[in-house]
Amino acid sequence: MPAYRRLQVDERRRRLLELGAELFTRHAYADLSMAAIAREAGISKALLYHYFPSKQAYFVATLERQAAEVAALIEIDASLPPVEQLTRALDAFLGWVEVNAEGYGKLLEGATTHAEVRELVDQVRAGTADRILAGLVPDGPAPPPLRAAVHGWLWFMDGALMDWLRHRDIERPQLLGLLLGTLLGAVTASGTPGLAERLGAAG
C-alpha cells in the first residue's frame, strides 16, 4: 500500500476511535448500532465495517486505545517498594477515572448487563490481578489465598468506584486511602508467609 494511502487509513481509524470513545461515553453499549455509528462518523456502514467487523470489535478497539493511555499513566518504577508502586499507580488510575467518569461508569454498568462488555472487563481485571500479584510475589506463583484476596479486592474496588462516581461525596485522597487499606488488609489476611513483614517494611 502506498505510504500516503497508509496514512489516510491510519488517520481515519484514529478519528473513528476518538469518535468511539465519545459515543460510548454518551450512550450505553446496547443503544448504539453500527448504522448509528456510521451516521455519526459521516461515512457509509460498509466503510465502517471495513475498519471494524462488528460493534464489539469497534468497542474493543476503543477500550484498547484507552487502556494504552491508562497503562502509560500508571507505569511505575519497578525498583520502588511494592506499597509505593501500588500507591502511585492507584492514584494515577483514580485521576484517569475522575477525568473519564461518565464513560467509566457506563463501562462498569454495561458489564452487569451485557456479556460482551463483561468479557472485556473480566480480561482487564485478570490482567490487573496478575500485575499486582507479580509485584507482591515476584518469584511466583502466588499462593491461592493471596490470589483470591487480590481478585476479591478488584471486585471491591469496582463497587467503591461506582459509589464514588454516583455520589461524589468522598474526596479522592480518602478513596485512595480506603482502597489501599482494604488491599493491604486483604493480602495480609491471606497469611502468605513473609508478605506482611515485607509490606510493613516497604511502607
ABEGO torsion letter per residue (X at the ends): XBAAAAAAAAAAAAAAAAAAAAAAAABBAAABBAAAAAAAAGBBAAAAAAABABAAAAAAAAAAAAAAAAAAAABBBAABBAAAAAAAAAAAAAAAAAAAAAAAAAAAAAAAABAAAAAAAAAAAAAAAAAAAAAABAAOBBBAAAAAAAAAAAAAAAAAAAAAAAAGABBAAAAAAAAAAAAAAAAAAAGBBGAAAAAAAAX
